[in-house]
Amino acid sequence: MAVRVFLVEDQKPMQELVRDLLESVGGFDVVGMADNETTATEWLLRHRGGWDLAIIDLLLAEGSGFTLLTRCNTEPGGAVVVFSDFVTPVVRQRCVRLGADGVISKAQFGELRAYLQAFPGRVQQAQEA
């Protein structure tokens, strides 16, 4: 069964890049996408428990990924990874405090690949425990 991904990214080229990465790693299915906080919040409310991994940018054309991070952790769902251009030590700490399972800079695209490659194994281990 594929890992269900909800992607929140406002830049079309980055949306496509992440989708291509998910496809190349394999085992992922993008079940929802949003490019702003309002649309993302509406999707989360309509699809409670309908995702296994959310990949969220922090700075959106409208709204904030910080708010979505908090929302994701109050709704049934899965892991949340922040994938942003603006990852600093302070931002990383704030994201972790808000419940992020991972915080990755877009400048470190390879780290996202590594996270995704390890993700299915963690899901399987959790189900077997």
KEZA-682506 format. One record per residue (C-alpha): chain; x, z, y. Coordinates in Angstrom, 3 decimals, always signed. Layout:
BEGIN
{chaine: A | c1: X | c3: Z | c2: Y} $
...
***
This chain:
BEGIN
{chaine: A | c1: +0.000 | c3: +0.000 | c2: +0.000} $
{chaine: A | c1: +1.367 | c3: -0.956 | c2: +3.414} $
{chaine: A | c1: +2.117 | c3: +1.586 | c2: +6.109} $
{chaine: A | c1: -0.535 | c3: +1.170 | c2: +8.839} $
{chaine: A | c1: +1.071 | c3: +0.828 | c2: +12.275} $
{chaine: A | c1: -0.451 | c3: +1.327 | c2: +15.702} $
{chaine: A | c1: +1.765 | c3: -0.237 | c2: +18.375} $
{chaine: A | c1: +1.559 | c3: +0.663 | c2: +22.073} $
{chaine: A | c1: +3.742 | c3: -1.632 | c2: +24.171} $
{chaine: A | c1: +2.905 | c3: -3.406 | c2: +27.431} $
{chaine: A | c1: +5.564 | c3: -6.128 | c2: +27.316} $
{chaine: A | c1: +4.474 | c3: -9.115 | c2: +25.215} $
{chaine: A | c1: +8.023 | c3: -10.148 | c2: +24.192} $
{chaine: A | c1: +8.737 | c3: -6.614 | c2: +22.940} $
{chaine: A | c1: +5.417 | c3: -6.536 | c2: +21.066} $
{chaine: A | c1: +6.465 | c3: -9.690 | c2: +19.258} $
{chaine: A | c1: +9.961 | c3: -8.359 | c2: +18.584} $
{chaine: A | c1: +8.622 | c3: -5.143 | c2: +17.043} $
{chaine: A | c1: +6.073 | c3: -7.071 | c2: +14.982} $
{chaine: A | c1: +8.852 | c3: -9.366 | c2: +13.731} $
{chaine: A | c1: +10.948 | c3: -6.324 | c2: +12.845} $
{chaine: A | c1: +8.074 | c3: -4.729 | c2: +10.939} $
{chaine: A | c1: +7.564 | c3: -7.966 | c2: +9.036} $
{chaine: A | c1: +11.269 | c3: -8.361 | c2: +8.239} $
{chaine: A | c1: +11.551 | c3: -4.778 | c2: +6.949} $
{chaine: A | c1: +8.345 | c3: -5.245 | c2: +4.948} $
{chaine: A | c1: +5.688 | c3: -2.801 | c2: +3.841} $
{chaine: A | c1: +4.059 | c3: -2.453 | c2: +7.256} $
{chaine: A | c1: +0.741 | c3: -3.710 | c2: +8.585} $
{chaine: A | c1: -0.038 | c3: -3.617 | c2: +12.319} $
{chaine: A | c1: -3.619 | c3: -2.380 | c2: +12.360} $
{chaine: A | c1: -3.896 | c3: -1.902 | c2: +16.112} $
{chaine: A | c1: -2.162 | c3: -2.728 | c2: +19.363} $
{chaine: A | c1: -2.622 | c3: -1.616 | c2: +22.932} $
{chaine: A | c1: -0.787 | c3: -2.348 | c2: +26.154} $
{chaine: A | c1: -2.022 | c3: +0.591 | c2: +28.237} $
{chaine: A | c1: -3.072 | c3: +4.211 | c2: +27.927} $
{chaine: A | c1: -6.815 | c3: +3.638 | c2: +28.241} $
{chaine: A | c1: -6.988 | c3: +0.970 | c2: +25.537} $
{chaine: A | c1: -4.723 | c3: +3.022 | c2: +23.274} $
{chaine: A | c1: -6.845 | c3: +6.156 | c2: +23.709} $
{chaine: A | c1: -10.022 | c3: +4.218 | c2: +22.928} $
{chaine: A | c1: -8.403 | c3: +2.725 | c2: +19.808} $
{chaine: A | c1: -7.261 | c3: +6.151 | c2: +18.591} $
{chaine: A | c1: -10.748 | c3: +7.593 | c2: +19.068} $
{chaine: A | c1: -12.373 | c3: +4.689 | c2: +17.188} $
{chaine: A | c1: -9.827 | c3: +4.749 | c2: +14.343} $
{chaine: A | c1: -9.333 | c3: +8.446 | c2: +13.613} $
{chaine: A | c1: -7.009 | c3: +8.749 | c2: +10.632} $
{chaine: A | c1: -6.664 | c3: +4.958 | c2: +10.500} $
{chaine: A | c1: -2.905 | c3: +4.809 | c2: +11.038} $
{chaine: A | c1: +0.246 | c3: +6.095 | c2: +9.384} $
{chaine: A | c1: +2.793 | c3: +5.346 | c2: +12.117} $
{chaine: A | c1: +2.400 | c3: +4.962 | c2: +15.869} $
{chaine: A | c1: +5.183 | c3: +3.311 | c2: +17.866} $
{chaine: A | c1: +4.730 | c3: +4.163 | c2: +21.539} $
{chaine: A | c1: +6.474 | c3: +3.044 | c2: +24.715} $
{chaine: A | c1: +6.573 | c3: +5.702 | c2: +27.439} $
{chaine: A | c1: +6.199 | c3: +3.597 | c2: +30.571} $
{chaine: A | c1: +3.123 | c3: +1.396 | c2: +30.416} $
{chaine: A | c1: +1.562 | c3: -0.913 | c2: +32.975} $
{chaine: A | c1: -1.275 | c3: +1.623 | c2: +33.164} $
{chaine: A | c1: -0.887 | c3: +5.197 | c2: +32.066} $
{chaine: A | c1: +1.771 | c3: +7.062 | c2: +30.170} $
{chaine: A | c1: +3.113 | c3: +7.198 | c2: +26.670} $
{chaine: A | c1: +3.569 | c3: +10.955 | c2: +27.147} $
{chaine: A | c1: -0.210 | c3: +11.371 | c2: +27.319} $
{chaine: A | c1: -0.624 | c3: +9.196 | c2: +24.221} $
{chaine: A | c1: +1.967 | c3: +11.207 | c2: +22.358} $
{chaine: A | c1: -0.084 | c3: +14.328 | c2: +22.995} $
{chaine: A | c1: -3.277 | c3: +12.490 | c2: +21.987} $
{chaine: A | c1: -1.734 | c3: +11.253 | c2: +18.732} $
{chaine: A | c1: -0.887 | c3: +14.795 | c2: +17.776} $
{chaine: A | c1: -4.450 | c3: +16.009 | c2: +18.370} $
{chaine: A | c1: -5.981 | c3: +13.223 | c2: +16.259} $
{chaine: A | c1: -5.643 | c3: +12.788 | c2: +12.507} $
{chaine: A | c1: -2.965 | c3: +10.235 | c2: +11.846} $
{chaine: A | c1: +0.644 | c3: +9.941 | c2: +10.906} $
{chaine: A | c1: +4.103 | c3: +9.928 | c2: +12.394} $
{chaine: A | c1: +4.764 | c3: +9.033 | c2: +16.017} $
{chaine: A | c1: +7.911 | c3: +7.302 | c2: +17.209} $
{chaine: A | c1: +8.679 | c3: +6.892 | c2: +20.890} $
{chaine: A | c1: +10.449 | c3: +3.578 | c2: +21.526} $
{chaine: A | c1: +11.373 | c3: +3.310 | c2: +25.190} $
{chaine: A | c1: +13.926 | c3: +2.034 | c2: +27.700} $
{chaine: A | c1: +13.995 | c3: +5.441 | c2: +29.340} $
{chaine: A | c1: +15.333 | c3: +7.793 | c2: +26.694} $
{chaine: A | c1: +17.526 | c3: +10.493 | c2: +28.197} $
{chaine: A | c1: +18.331 | c3: +13.900 | c2: +26.706} $
{chaine: A | c1: +15.583 | c3: +15.478 | c2: +28.849} $
{chaine: A | c1: +13.033 | c3: +12.804 | c2: +27.874} $
{chaine: A | c1: +14.007 | c3: +13.159 | c2: +24.204} $
{chaine: A | c1: +13.469 | c3: +16.949 | c2: +24.356} $
{chaine: A | c1: +10.097 | c3: +16.515 | c2: +26.045} $
{chaine: A | c1: +8.965 | c3: +13.975 | c2: +23.447} $
{chaine: A | c1: +9.993 | c3: +16.239 | c2: +20.581} $
{chaine: A | c1: +8.175 | c3: +19.156 | c2: +22.238} $
{chaine: A | c1: +5.063 | c3: +16.962 | c2: +22.456} $
{chaine: A | c1: +5.312 | c3: +16.173 | c2: +18.739} $
{chaine: A | c1: +7.339 | c3: +12.974 | c2: +18.402} $
{chaine: A | c1: +8.807 | c3: +12.473 | c2: +14.954} $
{chaine: A | c1: +11.426 | c3: +10.148 | c2: +16.401} $
{chaine: A | c1: +12.669 | c3: +9.097 | c2: +19.830} $
{chaine: A | c1: +14.564 | c3: +5.809 | c2: +19.964} $
{chaine: A | c1: +15.956 | c3: +3.904 | c2: +22.910} $
{chaine: A | c1: +15.133 | c3: +0.207 | c2: +23.047} $
{chaine: A | c1: +18.852 | c3: -0.308 | c2: +23.643} $
{chaine: A | c1: +19.341 | c3: +0.993 | c2: +20.080} $
{chaine: A | c1: +17.042 | c3: -1.463 | c2: +18.299} $
{chaine: A | c1: +19.021 | c3: -0.991 | c2: +15.087} $
{chaine: A | c1: +17.974 | c3: +2.661 | c2: +15.024} $
{chaine: A | c1: +14.334 | c3: +1.584 | c2: +14.897} $
{chaine: A | c1: +15.159 | c3: -0.694 | c2: +11.963} $
{chaine: A | c1: +16.876 | c3: +2.198 | c2: +10.164} $
{chaine: A | c1: +13.924 | c3: +4.502 | c2: +10.859} $
{chaine: A | c1: +11.497 | c3: +1.936 | c2: +9.482} $
{chaine: A | c1: +13.602 | c3: +1.265 | c2: +6.409} $
{chaine: A | c1: +13.598 | c3: +4.980 | c2: +5.593} $
{chaine: A | c1: +9.913 | c3: +5.520 | c2: +6.431} $
{chaine: A | c1: +8.258 | c3: +4.333 | c2: +3.189} $
{chaine: A | c1: +10.486 | c3: +6.610 | c2: +1.116} $
{chaine: A | c1: +9.468 | c3: +9.637 | c2: +3.152} $
{chaine: A | c1: +5.785 | c3: +8.755 | c2: +2.743} $
{chaine: A | c1: +6.201 | c3: +8.421 | c2: -1.031} $
{chaine: A | c1: +8.086 | c3: +11.729 | c2: -1.267} $
{chaine: A | c1: +5.355 | c3: +13.503 | c2: +0.705} $
{chaine: A | c1: +2.665 | c3: +12.118 | c2: -1.609} $
{chaine: A | c1: +4.581 | c3: +13.208 | c2: -4.715} $
{chaine: A | c1: +5.122 | c3: +16.777 | c2: -3.452} $
***
